[in-house]
């Protein structure tokens, strides 16, 4: 076959195929468009139907809602009318009750006015009667004064005197009963507690003196101590403030001074000079100064030892130094540091028995006489100085109060203050603990008798038992048995206020009546 014919046939076939495809596509498009238009038309009709149906349903519901709303309005209006009607009825009833109460109040007011008028008339009548009674009373008083022979003031004074006598008797009886009960209850407990404390704190006592004796290797040393024309002894006395007594006592020199610190410095210096052998004024001054520094260190160690023995902590170092100075301070011959240590132990023991803080009690007992370390350098009593020292070094208020009250200068207000006061009295009153010189001892006894005899009704008084008891004889016609108790208390209080004494003093007031007749 001719190739050109074949090609032409192929081309014709292709063209026919394209035309047929185009026609088929067009026919499909037309069919799909018609189908879509048909569906859209049916959907629009369905939508219109639904809208119309919804409109009809809404209209129906609106009508129903309007009907229901009208019914609710009618119901609410009916209820409101009913409530208004009830309120009006209640108001009407209240107005009626108020009108009744107003009428009742008017009636009561009228009745009260009538009673007031009646009372006014009666009060005038009562006043008139009172005036009559007052006049009658005055006439009766005049008659009574005439019959009794006493004026009204005299009778009143007589009644007051009788009442005072009865009250004096009653007061004396009450004081006596109170003291008896108190003594019965407290004596046994106090005696047992104090006895236990003393037994657990037994201590030896040795009285301090005002002189020290320094032994010498030979009597030739006395001449070297005196020096040429006495220059060595003058230098030593000037540097130490101590009197050196060189007498016929073999191989001994006596140092005399009321100040134990000075005397101890002089003793230490003299012993060093004797052992060294070089004795001249320059060497004396150097040795005295060195011994003074050594004594300061020794006193500090003494204070530290006491604080450590008592188990106390937090005491200021300056107070520890002052405690060490008490090692060379005495009171009535009793070493103050030993006394303070003993008071601290006794205070701790008493505090343990009474349930009080033991450490605080020991601290207050140790510091109660701290003022004696400076009382010869600062003005004021050792109590005032001790209180100032304790405040300066931030001691607790309880300890400061115990220091201030241990001699009764202020009223003790805490158990700790009473404990320290009792411990101080126990330590000072032990046999052999303290001594007095003859002059002060006699003067104290004389003052005790003078105070006792200064009261009205006292015939004579005797101080006995080394001043620990005073026996007072009263005039029986001037002092009765009831006044006897009051007088004993008054004398005791005056002795406490005016005298300084260790321990306690027993005041024994004696009233004795005697009748003497002679048989003939």
PyMOL commands that set and color helices and strands:
alter all, ss='L'
color gray80, all
select helices_A, chain A and resi 3-148+152-200+220-226+228-240+260-276+281-310+317-328+336-354+358-367+370-373+382-392+397-405+415-429+438-453+465-467+481-498
alter helices_A, ss='H'
color red, helices_A
select strands_A, chain A and resi 211-215+243-245+252-256+330-331+334-335+458-464+469-474+506-511
alter strands_A, ss='S'
color yellow, strands_A
deselect
rebuild
show_as cartoon
